[in-house]
Amino acid sequence: GAGVSQSPRYKVAKRGQDVALRCDPISGHVSLFWYQQALGQGPEFLTYFQNEAQLDKSGLPSDRFFAERPEGSVSTLKIQRTQQEDSAVYLCASSLGSGGGGYTFGSGTRLTVV
Amino acid sequence: DAKTTQPNSMESNEEEPVHLPCNHSTISGTDYIHWYRQLPSQGPEYVIHGLTSNVNNRMASLAIAEDRKSSTLILHRATLRDAAVYYCILRDVFANRDDKIIFGKGTRLHILP
């Protein structure tokens, strides 16, 4: 498609449940980013891939968070044993990877942990 | 990424110009100034970027101070659809590969009909 696609759009999880969030970047985009956005705050960086290589995961808040991009295109953000503080919008962005250009963001997945 | 400072919120009347300021007093000589905006229930959207000279595109204009320590995003004729959070961000022009964007809290722009 023309943009970055994220699914599901909304996810309600019971505390302790595992969730998987999917990101389909723009075809041919080398770089892929995941961000977490709490209500009323700016997006917070989680992790970054260049093709299939995870170059930066410094923003992942705990070892319950895991991201992968095995074939350098689609990426999955997995959260194990969800907690209420994980409730947020999870945003995915992609770009060509040449540095300096703009990034294209998806509309995000809103995760609510009850 | 170097730090930027923006007002928390601004208001403007519909069909009037809007000037959104950003201070970046610690900007380095190799930093581009980027602007993104985030409409309600959407991801951030790239608006414009510049280095030294003023820039124009179909969405907005970017005016950069001569000392580069501040910049202003200009919406020439605001519409209700421009109500969003606007983020001012610095990125290294010599980056030969992508790096993470660090978002601040941005400026929430309210448009009054």
Interface residues (C-beta under 8 A of the other chain):
Chain A: V4 V30 S31 F33 Y35 Q41 G42 P43 E44 F45 Y48 Q50 D56 G59 L91 C92 A93 S95 G97 S98 G99 G100 G101 G102 Y103 T104 F105 G106 S107 G108
Chain B: Y32 H34 S41 Q42 G43 P44 E45 Y46 H49 V85 Y87 R91 V93 F94 A95 N96 R97 D98 D99 K100 I101 I102 F103 G104 K105 G106
